[in-house]
Amino acid sequence: MGVFVFLPLVLPFTAWPIARLAEQRLHPRTATRLLTGVAAVMAACSTVSLGLLMVVGTAQLPGNPLPDGWSDPEVREAVPYDEVAGKLAIPALLAVLLACARTGWRHGRTRRAAHRALAGLPGTSVAVLPDETPYAYALPGRRHDRVVVTTGMLARLEPAERRALFAHERAHLVARHHRFLLAVQLAERANPFLRPLCTAVAYTVERWADEEAARSVGSRRAVARAIGKAALTSRSTPAPTFAGFAVPGPVPRRVAALLAPEPVPRSWPSVFTSVGLAVWGAAAGTAVSALSSANSAVTMAFILYAATPL
């Protein structure tokens, strides 16, 4: 395996340039799908690498349940600095698994709690809460999705702006944006170097919904006004994996984008542009990460098979 086993742990650095350029230059729909895919693949590859390193480190511990042959010098030689890297990988992988499990558990708990809070309301697609605190968010469900909004939020918006709010939240639900947000949250827990991609996706899903809302109501300015008003007093969503109308973040950039012409959808930018170079660089880093993980996994499998006593 050599140093290839370490590459997936650091290759997320190659995706950093695309995070900012994609959210600025690509259509929000394209940027969301691209960044989420890159983050998911790189997070999976880095987790596989930690798992391979942990096998080497665990086999060195006295009293471990692994076959004795897995601690042979031939196995340890497959990993550079096996004594240090192998032992460090054990707590690192456990921390990754614990963080991912906690994120998934919190997402499920918050989602169930939100549905329980709406149990006494009519089962319509829009749930209006009698609360003066202004907020709104999209709540996905197994049977049906709902848009949650408070009377305080509706009181601050004009009729056209209310239509923009509902169109925005419905766009979140139709495109299943909570899945993108959960995926990048888990990717960040698996490898902290992927945090810029997580932050970028949190922005691009909102921009994606902004564009869908503007197309639905037929007025980009109405959506921009609604976002601006809501951002002044709105509070955050119940969980980072839920999409909200005016979540804390770069709201001025969203408003400026809505006041500009509609972005042109492009599935893949030209390589002769800055964003094109960033996309191709991230794609190359993702490919190398996947190949490195696959090469290391296959090599380690053959080594462990040969070292396992019959």
LODREN-78723 format. One record per residue (C-alpha): residue number from 1; chain; x, z, y; residue in three letters. Coordinates in nm, 2 decimals. Layout:
{NUM; "A"; {X; Z; Y}; "ALA"} ...
//
This chain:
{1; "A"; {0.00; 0.00; 0.00}; "MET"} {2; "A"; {0.27; 0.09; 0.25}; "GLY"} {3; "A"; {0.18; 0.12; 0.61}; "VAL"} {4; "A"; {-0.14; -0.09; 0.55}; "PHE"} {5; "A"; {-0.33; 0.22; 0.46}; "VAL"} {6; "A"; {-0.27; 0.36; 0.81}; "PHE"} {7; "A"; {-0.38; 0.04; 1.00}; "LEU"} {8; "A"; {-0.75; 0.10; 0.99}; "PRO"} {9; "A"; {-0.70; 0.43; 1.16}; "LEU"} {10; "A"; {-0.55; 0.28; 1.47}; "VAL"} {11; "A"; {-0.69; -0.07; 1.48}; "LEU"} {12; "A"; {-1.00; 0.05; 1.68}; "PRO"} {13; "A"; {-0.77; 0.03; 1.98}; "PHE"} {14; "A"; {-0.80; -0.35; 1.96}; "THR"} {15; "A"; {-1.17; -0.32; 2.03}; "ALA"} {16; "A"; {-1.13; -0.13; 2.36}; "TRP"} {17; "A"; {-1.10; -0.44; 2.58}; "PRO"} {18; "A"; {-1.42; -0.59; 2.44}; "ILE"} {19; "A"; {-1.63; -0.28; 2.52}; "ALA"} {20; "A"; {-1.62; -0.32; 2.90}; "ARG"} {21; "A"; {-1.61; -0.70; 2.90}; "LEU"} {22; "A"; {-1.89; -0.75; 2.66}; "ALA"} {23; "A"; {-2.13; -0.52; 2.85}; "GLU"} {24; "A"; {-2.04; -0.71; 3.17}; "GLN"} {25; "A"; {-2.01; -1.07; 3.06}; "ARG"} {26; "A"; {-2.23; -1.12; 2.74}; "LEU"} {27; "A"; {-2.60; -1.11; 2.71}; "HIS"} {28; "A"; {-2.71; -0.75; 2.63}; "PRO"} {29; "A"; {-2.86; -0.86; 2.30}; "ARG"} {30; "A"; {-2.54; -1.03; 2.19}; "THR"} {31; "A"; {-2.32; -0.75; 2.32}; "ALA"} {32; "A"; {-2.52; -0.48; 2.13}; "THR"} {33; "A"; {-2.51; -0.66; 1.80}; "ARG"} {34; "A"; {-2.14; -0.75; 1.83}; "LEU"} {35; "A"; {-2.02; -0.40; 1.94}; "LEU"} {36; "A"; {-2.23; -0.22; 1.68}; "THR"} {37; "A"; {-2.10; -0.45; 1.40}; "GLY"} {38; "A"; {-1.74; -0.40; 1.51}; "VAL"} {39; "A"; {-1.78; -0.03; 1.53}; "ALA"} {40; "A"; {-1.95; 0.01; 1.20}; "ALA"} {41; "A"; {-1.69; -0.20; 1.01}; "VAL"} {42; "A"; {-1.40; -0.03; 1.17}; "MET"} {43; "A"; {-1.55; 0.32; 1.11}; "ALA"} {44; "A"; {-1.61; 0.24; 0.74}; "ALA"} {45; "A"; {-1.25; 0.10; 0.70}; "CYS"} {46; "A"; {-1.09; 0.41; 0.86}; "SER"} {47; "A"; {-1.30; 0.64; 0.64}; "THR"} {48; "A"; {-1.19; 0.45; 0.33}; "VAL"} {49; "A"; {-0.83; 0.49; 0.44}; "SER"} {50; "A"; {-0.87; 0.86; 0.48}; "LEU"} {51; "A"; {-1.03; 0.88; 0.14}; "GLY"} {52; "A"; {-0.73; 0.70; -0.02}; "LEU"} {53; "A"; {-0.49; 0.94; 0.16}; "LEU"} {54; "A"; {-0.69; 1.24; 0.06}; "MET"} {55; "A"; {-0.65; 1.13; -0.31}; "VAL"} {56; "A"; {-0.28; 1.15; -0.28}; "VAL"} {57; "A"; {-0.29; 1.48; -0.09}; "GLY"} {58; "A"; {-0.54; 1.64; -0.33}; "THR"} {59; "A"; {-0.34; 1.54; -0.63}; "ALA"} {60; "A"; {-0.04; 1.74; -0.50}; "GLN"} {61; "A"; {-0.24; 2.07; -0.48}; "LEU"} {62; "A"; {-0.20; 2.31; -0.77}; "PRO"} {63; "A"; {-0.50; 2.36; -0.98}; "GLY"} {64; "A"; {-0.68; 2.05; -0.87}; "ASN"} {65; "A"; {-0.92; 1.89; -1.12}; "PRO"} {66; "A"; {-0.76; 1.54; -1.09}; "LEU"} {67; "A"; {-0.56; 1.39; -1.38}; "PRO"} {68; "A"; {-0.20; 1.51; -1.39}; "ASP"} {69; "A"; {-0.07; 1.15; -1.36}; "GLY"} {70; "A"; {-0.22; 1.11; -1.02}; "TRP"} {71; "A"; {0.05; 1.34; -0.88}; "SER"} {72; "A"; {0.34; 1.14; -1.03}; "ASP"} {73; "A"; {0.61; 1.02; -0.79}; "PRO"} {74; "A"; {0.50; 0.66; -0.84}; "GLU"} {75; "A"; {0.16; 0.74; -0.69}; "VAL"} {76; "A"; {0.30; 0.93; -0.40}; "ARG"} {77; "A"; {0.55; 0.65; -0.32}; "GLU"} {78; "A"; {0.26; 0.42; -0.25}; "ALA"} {79; "A"; {0.19; 0.61; 0.07}; "VAL"} {80; "A"; {0.46; 0.66; 0.34}; "PRO"} {81; "A"; {0.52; 1.02; 0.43}; "TYR"} {82; "A"; {0.28; 1.12; 0.14}; "ASP"} {83; "A"; {0.34; 1.50; 0.17}; "GLU"} {84; "A"; {0.23; 1.51; 0.54}; "VAL"} {85; "A"; {-0.02; 1.23; 0.55}; "ALA"} {86; "A"; {-0.19; 1.32; 0.22}; "GLY"} {87; "A"; {-0.24; 1.69; 0.32}; "LYS"} {88; "A"; {-0.36; 1.61; 0.67}; "LEU"} {89; "A"; {-0.61; 1.36; 0.54}; "ALA"} {90; "A"; {-0.80; 1.63; 0.35}; "ILE"} {91; "A"; {-0.93; 1.83; 0.65}; "PRO"} {92; "A"; {-0.96; 1.51; 0.85}; "ALA"} {93; "A"; {-1.19; 1.35; 0.60}; "LEU"} {94; "A"; {-1.39; 1.67; 0.55}; "LEU"} {95; "A"; {-1.43; 1.69; 0.93}; "ALA"} {96; "A"; {-1.55; 1.32; 0.94}; "VAL"} {97; "A"; {-1.81; 1.38; 0.66}; "LEU"} {98; "A"; {-1.93; 1.70; 0.82}; "LEU"} {99; "A"; {-1.97; 1.54; 1.17}; "ALA"} {100; "A"; {-2.15; 1.24; 1.03}; "CYS"} {101; "A"; {-2.39; 1.46; 0.83}; "ALA"} {102; "A"; {-2.45; 1.68; 1.13}; "ARG"} {103; "A"; {-2.53; 1.38; 1.35}; "THR"} {104; "A"; {-2.77; 1.23; 1.09}; "GLY"} {105; "A"; {-2.94; 1.57; 1.04}; "TRP"} {106; "A"; {-2.98; 1.63; 1.41}; "ARG"} {107; "A"; {-3.13; 1.29; 1.46}; "HIS"} {108; "A"; {-3.38; 1.35; 1.18}; "GLY"} {109; "A"; {-3.46; 1.70; 1.30}; "ARG"} {110; "A"; {-3.52; 1.59; 1.66}; "THR"} {111; "A"; {-3.73; 1.30; 1.54}; "ARG"} {112; "A"; {-3.95; 1.52; 1.33}; "ARG"} {113; "A"; {-3.99; 1.77; 1.60}; "ALA"} {114; "A"; {-4.09; 1.51; 1.85}; "ALA"} {115; "A"; {-4.36; 1.38; 1.62}; "HIS"} {116; "A"; {-4.49; 1.74; 1.56}; "ARG"} {117; "A"; {-4.51; 1.79; 1.93}; "ALA"} {118; "A"; {-4.75; 1.49; 1.95}; "LEU"} {119; "A"; {-4.97; 1.60; 1.66}; "ALA"} {120; "A"; {-5.26; 1.71; 1.87}; "GLY"} {121; "A"; {-5.27; 1.39; 2.08}; "LEU"} {122; "A"; {-5.47; 1.07; 2.00}; "PRO"} {123; "A"; {-5.29; 0.84; 1.76}; "GLY"} {124; "A"; {-5.24; 0.56; 2.01}; "THR"} {125; "A"; {-4.92; 0.37; 2.07}; "SER"} {126; "A"; {-4.87; 0.55; 2.40}; "VAL"} {127; "A"; {-4.86; 0.93; 2.41}; "ALA"} {128; "A"; {-4.91; 1.08; 2.76}; "VAL"} {129; "A"; {-4.80; 1.44; 2.79}; "LEU"} {130; "A"; {-4.94; 1.67; 3.05}; "PRO"} {131; "A"; {-4.61; 1.76; 3.20}; "ASP"} {132; "A"; {-4.49; 1.74; 3.56}; "GLU"} {133; "A"; {-4.13; 1.68; 3.44}; "THR"} {134; "A"; {-4.07; 1.30; 3.46}; "PRO"} {135; "A"; {-3.94; 1.14; 3.15}; "TYR"} {136; "A"; {-4.02; 0.87; 2.90}; "ALA"} {137; "A"; {-3.86; 0.75; 2.58}; "TYR"} {138; "A"; {-3.93; 0.54; 2.27}; "ALA"} {139; "A"; {-4.01; 0.74; 1.96}; "LEU"} {140; "A"; {-3.98; 0.54; 1.63}; "PRO"} {141; "A"; {-4.19; 0.65; 1.33}; "GLY"} {142; "A"; {-4.24; 0.56; 0.97}; "ARG"} {143; "A"; {-4.60; 0.47; 1.01}; "ARG"} {144; "A"; {-4.62; 0.37; 1.37}; "HIS"} {145; "A"; {-4.40; 0.38; 1.68}; "ASP"} {146; "A"; {-4.50; 0.55; 2.00}; "ARG"} {147; "A"; {-4.40; 0.54; 2.36}; "VAL"} {148; "A"; {-4.38; 0.90; 2.50}; "VAL"} {149; "A"; {-4.43; 0.94; 2.88}; "VAL"} {150; "A"; {-4.53; 1.23; 3.10}; "THR"} {151; "A"; {-4.79; 1.25; 3.37}; "THR"} {152; "A"; {-4.51; 1.34; 3.61}; "GLY"} {153; "A"; {-4.34; 1.01; 3.54}; "MET"} {154; "A"; {-4.65; 0.81; 3.58}; "LEU"} {155; "A"; {-4.74; 0.98; 3.91}; "ALA"} {156; "A"; {-4.41; 0.85; 4.05}; "ARG"} {157; "A"; {-4.45; 0.49; 3.97}; "LEU"} {158; "A"; {-4.67; 0.21; 4.11}; "GLU"} {159; "A"; {-4.90; 0.01; 3.87}; "PRO"} {160; "A"; {-4.65; -0.27; 3.83}; "ALA"} {161; "A"; {-4.37; -0.02; 3.77}; "GLU"} {162; "A"; {-4.57; 0.15; 3.50}; "ARG"} {163; "A"; {-4.61; -0.18; 3.33}; "ARG"} {164; "A"; {-4.24; -0.23; 3.35}; "ALA"} {165; "A"; {-4.19; 0.12; 3.20}; "LEU"} {166; "A"; {-4.42; 0.05; 2.90}; "PHE"} {167; "A"; {-4.26; -0.30; 2.84}; "ALA"} {168; "A"; {-3.92; -0.14; 2.85}; "HIS"} {169; "A"; {-4.00; 0.12; 2.59}; "GLU"} {170; "A"; {-4.18; -0.12; 2.37}; "ARG"} {171; "A"; {-3.88; -0.35; 2.37}; "ALA"} {172; "A"; {-3.67; -0.05; 2.24}; "HIS"} {173; "A"; {-3.92; -0.01; 1.96}; "LEU"} {174; "A"; {-3.95; -0.38; 1.87}; "VAL"} {175; "A"; {-3.57; -0.43; 1.85}; "ALA"} {176; "A"; {-3.52; -0.09; 1.67}; "ARG"} {177; "A"; {-3.26; 0.02; 1.92}; "HIS"} {178; "A"; {-3.25; 0.37; 1.78}; "HIS"} {179; "A"; {-3.07; 0.22; 1.47}; "ARG"} {180; "A"; {-2.80; 0.07; 1.69}; "PHE"} {181; "A"; {-2.75; 0.39; 1.87}; "LEU"} {182; "A"; {-2.74; 0.60; 1.55}; "LEU"} {183; "A"; {-2.49; 0.35; 1.40}; "ALA"} {184; "A"; {-2.24; 0.38; 1.68}; "VAL"} {185; "A"; {-2.29; 0.75; 1.70}; "GLN"} {186; "A"; {-2.19; 0.78; 1.34}; "LEU"} {187; "A"; {-1.90; 0.54; 1.39}; "ALA"} {188; "A"; {-1.77; 0.75; 1.67}; "GLU"} {189; "A"; {-1.79; 1.06; 1.45}; "ARG"} {190; "A"; {-1.59; 0.87; 1.18}; "ALA"} {191; "A"; {-1.32; 0.76; 1.43}; "ASN"} {192; "A"; {-1.30; 0.90; 1.78}; "PRO"} {193; "A"; {-1.11; 0.59; 1.89}; "PHE"} {194; "A"; {-1.45; 0.41; 1.88}; "LEU"} {195; "A"; {-1.60; 0.61; 2.16}; "ARG"} {196; "A"; {-1.57; 0.33; 2.42}; "PRO"} {197; "A"; {-1.78; 0.11; 2.19}; "LEU"} {198; "A"; {-2.04; 0.38; 2.15}; "CYS"} {199; "A"; {-2.06; 0.42; 2.53}; "THR"} {200; "A"; {-2.09; 0.05; 2.58}; "ALA"} {201; "A"; {-2.38; 0.02; 2.33}; "VAL"} {202; "A"; {-2.57; 0.30; 2.49}; "ALA"} {203; "A"; {-2.56; 0.08; 2.81}; "TYR"} {204; "A"; {-2.63; -0.25; 2.65}; "THR"} {205; "A"; {-2.94; -0.14; 2.46}; "VAL"} {206; "A"; {-3.09; -0.03; 2.80}; "GLU"} {207; "A"; {-2.99; -0.36; 2.96}; "ARG"} {208; "A"; {-3.14; -0.54; 2.66}; "TRP"} {209; "A"; {-3.47; -0.36; 2.71}; "ALA"} {210; "A"; {-3.45; -0.42; 3.09}; "ASP"} {211; "A"; {-3.43; -0.79; 3.04}; "GLU"} {212; "A"; {-3.72; -0.79; 2.79}; "GLU"} {213; "A"; {-3.93; -0.58; 3.03}; "ALA"} {214; "A"; {-3.85; -0.82; 3.32}; "ALA"} {215; "A"; {-3.96; -1.12; 3.11}; "ARG"} {216; "A"; {-4.27; -0.94; 3.00}; "SER"} {217; "A"; {-4.39; -0.83; 3.35}; "VAL"} {218; "A"; {-4.26; -1.14; 3.52}; "GLY"} {219; "A"; {-4.07; -0.95; 3.79}; "SER"} {220; "A"; {-3.71; -0.84; 3.78}; "ARG"} {221; "A"; {-3.75; -0.65; 4.10}; "ARG"} {222; "A"; {-4.04; -0.44; 3.97}; "ALA"} {223; "A"; {-3.83; -0.33; 3.67}; "VAL"} {224; "A"; {-3.53; -0.25; 3.91}; "ALA"} {225; "A"; {-3.76; -0.04; 4.13}; "ARG"} {226; "A"; {-3.90; 0.15; 3.84}; "ALA"} {227; "A"; {-3.56; 0.23; 3.70}; "ILE"} {228; "A"; {-3.44; 0.34; 4.04}; "GLY"} {229; "A"; {-3.73; 0.57; 4.10}; "LYS"} {230; "A"; {-3.72; 0.72; 3.75}; "ALA"} {231; "A"; {-3.35; 0.78; 3.77}; "ALA"} {232; "A"; {-3.38; 1.00; 4.07}; "LEU"} {233; "A"; {-3.58; 1.27; 3.89}; "THR"} {234; "A"; {-3.59; 1.18; 3.52}; "SER"} {235; "A"; {-3.43; 1.40; 3.25}; "ARG"} {236; "A"; {-3.25; 1.28; 2.94}; "SER"} {237; "A"; {-3.40; 1.19; 2.61}; "THR"} {238; "A"; {-3.43; 1.44; 2.33}; "PRO"} {239; "A"; {-3.14; 1.30; 2.14}; "ALA"} {240; "A"; {-2.86; 1.04; 2.21}; "PRO"} {241; "A"; {-3.00; 0.82; 1.94}; "THR"} {242; "A"; {-3.33; 0.78; 2.12}; "PHE"} {243; "A"; {-3.36; 0.51; 2.39}; "ALA"} {244; "A"; {-3.50; 0.62; 2.73}; "GLY"} {245; "A"; {-3.62; 0.45; 3.04}; "PHE"} {246; "A"; {-3.37; 0.60; 3.29}; "ALA"} {247; "A"; {-3.12; 0.79; 3.08}; "VAL"} {248; "A"; {-2.82; 0.94; 3.26}; "PRO"} {249; "A"; {-2.55; 0.68; 3.30}; "GLY"} {250; "A"; {-2.47; 0.36; 3.50}; "PRO"} {251; "A"; {-2.82; 0.32; 3.65}; "VAL"} {252; "A"; {-2.69; 0.14; 3.96}; "PRO"} {253; "A"; {-2.53; -0.12; 3.74}; "ARG"} {254; "A"; {-2.85; -0.18; 3.56}; "ARG"} {255; "A"; {-3.04; -0.22; 3.89}; "VAL"} {256; "A"; {-2.77; -0.46; 4.03}; "ALA"} {257; "A"; {-2.80; -0.66; 3.71}; "ALA"} {258; "A"; {-3.17; -0.69; 3.74}; "LEU"} {259; "A"; {-3.14; -0.80; 4.10}; "LEU"} {260; "A"; {-2.90; -1.08; 3.99}; "ALA"} {261; "A"; {-3.01; -1.39; 3.80}; "PRO"} {262; "A"; {-3.11; -1.36; 3.44}; "GLU"} {263; "A"; {-2.81; -1.37; 3.20}; "PRO"} {264; "A"; {-2.78; -1.68; 2.99}; "VAL"} {265; "A"; {-2.79; -1.60; 2.62}; "PRO"} {266; "A"; {-2.46; -1.70; 2.45}; "ARG"} {267; "A"; {-2.39; -1.63; 2.09}; "SER"} {268; "A"; {-2.01; -1.67; 2.11}; "TRP"} {269; "A"; {-1.80; -1.70; 2.43}; "PRO"} {270; "A"; {-1.53; -1.95; 2.48}; "SER"} {271; "A"; {-1.18; -1.84; 2.38}; "VAL"} {272; "A"; {-1.05; -1.95; 2.71}; "PHE"} {273; "A"; {-1.22; -1.67; 2.90}; "THR"} {274; "A"; {-1.13; -1.31; 2.94}; "SER"} {275; "A"; {-1.43; -1.19; 2.74}; "VAL"} {276; "A"; {-1.36; -1.46; 2.48}; "GLY"} {277; "A"; {-1.01; -1.34; 2.43}; "LEU"} {278; "A"; {-1.14; -0.98; 2.40}; "ALA"} {279; "A"; {-1.40; -1.09; 2.14}; "VAL"} {280; "A"; {-1.15; -1.28; 1.94}; "TRP"} {281; "A"; {-0.91; -0.99; 1.96}; "GLY"} {282; "A"; {-1.17; -0.75; 1.84}; "ALA"} {283; "A"; {-1.27; -0.98; 1.56}; "ALA"} {284; "A"; {-0.91; -1.02; 1.45}; "ALA"} {285; "A"; {-0.87; -0.64; 1.46}; "GLY"} {286; "A"; {-1.18; -0.59; 1.26}; "THR"} {287; "A"; {-1.07; -0.85; 1.00}; "ALA"} {288; "A"; {-0.73; -0.70; 0.97}; "VAL"} {289; "A"; {-0.89; -0.35; 0.93}; "SER"} {290; "A"; {-1.12; -0.47; 0.66}; "ALA"} {291; "A"; {-0.84; -0.66; 0.47}; "LEU"} {292; "A"; {-0.60; -0.36; 0.50}; "SER"} {293; "A"; {-0.87; -0.12; 0.36}; "SER"} {294; "A"; {-0.95; -0.36; 0.08}; "ALA"} {295; "A"; {-0.58; -0.42; 0.00}; "ASN"} {296; "A"; {-0.51; -0.05; 0.00}; "SER"} {297; "A"; {-0.81; 0.04; -0.21}; "ALA"} {298; "A"; {-0.74; -0.22; -0.47}; "VAL"} {299; "A"; {-0.37; -0.13; -0.48}; "THR"} {300; "A"; {-0.45; 0.24; -0.51}; "MET"} {301; "A"; {-0.70; 0.17; -0.79}; "ALA"} {302; "A"; {-0.44; -0.02; -0.99}; "PHE"} {303; "A"; {-0.18; 0.26; -0.94}; "ILE"} {304; "A"; {-0.42; 0.54; -1.03}; "LEU"} {305; "A"; {-0.54; 0.34; -1.34}; "TYR"} {306; "A"; {-0.18; 0.29; -1.45}; "ALA"} {307; "A"; {-0.10; 0.66; -1.39}; "ALA"} {308; "A"; {-0.41; 0.79; -1.57}; "THR"} {309; "A"; {-0.32; 0.92; -1.92}; "PRO"} {310; "A"; {-0.52; 0.75; -2.20}; "LEU"} 
//
